[in-house]
Amino acid sequence: MGACIYRLLKLYCREQPYYLNLIELFLQSSYQTEIGQTLDLITAPQGNVDLITAPQGNVDLGRFTERRYKSIEKYKIAFYSFYLPVAPVMYMVRIDDEKEHANAKKILLEMGEFFQIQDDYLDLFGGPSVTRKFGTDIQDNKFCWLVVQCLQWATPEQYEILKENSGRRRPRRWPW
């Protein structure tokens, strides 16, 4: 699928002044997305086949840092989902100034971060009437914003409750 982008750009944009900018943008986007996926991969528990969920009893809360969360969110989600849809259009309407792109990127990446935090929040508190699914991020031991925040602000008792219930299909109790 990724190779199709370059074929389409060549077919429809080759003669345009923004052609090289688009090629570089999509190459950069692929690179950054792969960095985000790699960070997610190395954050996933060892022996985890699908790389997203963890086997019960294999909980390492030390991997849930805010810095790592923000890096994964930025590179895996925000750049690709928020900046990439806007940047090509900017080039196509001849907004090529690096400062303009940097300003747009800053705002759009913040929107991407907000989106992911909201998605993580709704996974736990939204319920099926809002999300059309039962949220299982904590039971699946996924790297989510709520766990990162809980680890920063939890009392020792709340930390133990989180550790006891992360990666467990039937939580005994919640730390909040």
Helices and strands as residue ranges (DSSP letters): H 2-13, H 19-43, G 61-63, H 66-72, I 73-83, H 87-92, H 98-125, H 128-131, H 145-153, H 156-165
